[in-house]
Amino acid sequence: MASALKDWIKPDETAKEMLTRVFTVRPFLPLPPPLHKLPLRAGNVVEIVGPSSSTKTHILMQAAISCILPKEWKGVRYGGMERLAAFVDLDCRFDILRFSQLLKHQIARANSNDKKPQAEYDQELFAACMRRFLYICCYDSFEFLATLKTMNYQLQKEKEIQGVSVHLLMLDSIGAFYWMDRALPALSLGGINRRSFSLQSVTENVVQEIQKLLLVHPMLVLASKRASLGEKHSKTEAMRSLDDRNPRRWPTAEASGLNNASRGIQALLYREYMPLVWQSFVTHRVHVRPSDENSKHQSQQIYLTEWLLPSIKSSDTFTVNDAGIFLIS
């Protein structure tokens, strides 16, 4: 009896074995700037929010390139993950030519050295990387939901063909159909017991379908979102406006995950419009905007990133050119 009880309470694995299993199944994913500051892993949902022309789609492209590039190829180190990346285009403005140019630049830069400063890109590697990039375009919420419901089969099929799993799911942008869905009347989708078609029900179904996908295909979700209101405010203007406000009116840091100052600045930089079910689904949020600060890089637009969830006091500045995104020290 004692031995049976001892066997029953005996742990299945040690803490070391558990950590080894968890980090093996869902390791941290090395992403390029400006998403490099926090350790992100499969299962996280990162929202990249910012006004128009704030490089949100470009950041998704850079993340996709980092995913589909190999770690090493023919003795040349590329530092990629060599995994599948699924890009769901909801804005229907994806520039495949721009994406291919960025990938070619990344390959050529890794091959360049003192003897070959202007090396050409490896066409065989380029073709292999593009096969790992899965592009899907949706024109309304019905197509988006249908895509999510059938994505499990598509990802499984690609996994069998390519021999590698998917690591990234990118949504550009998650609020693309907001006003279309909000303007529609509450339409019944069938019988009496069927749920009505509305912004709330669509968002709930989107979150549920993504959660189902994450159970079968552990991956990192990156979703861009356009800031709706207040995007013309600079951080300096936000701080000036906060001086005239009563901090007691803001949510507490424990309830919001942000301190009072960060919460107030966030409210001025953009106005949240997605339903609560999506806001609760997001685990990380980063704000991207053009910087209004003067810099020595006068010929290039400078962009600023600030992590809002979790709140990080430091921020990063970067520029964008044909070779990609570069941080400014």
Secondary structure, 3 states (H helix, E strand, C coil): CHHHHHHHHCCCCCHHHHHHHHHHHCCEECCCCCCCCCCEECCCEEEEEECCCCCHHHHHHHHHHHHHCCCEECCEECCCCCCEEEEEECCCCCCHHHHHHHHHHHHHHHHCCCCCCCCCCCHHHHHHHHHCEEEEECCCHHHHHHHHHHHHHHHHHHHHHHCCCEEEEEEECCCCCHHHHHHCCCEECCCCCCCEECHHHHHHHHHHHHHHHHHHCCCEEEEEEECCCCCCCCHHHHHHHHCCCCHHHCCCHHHHCCCHHHHHHHHHHCCCCCCHHHHHHCCEEEEEEECCCCCCCCCCCCEEEEEEECECCCCEEEEEECCEEEECC
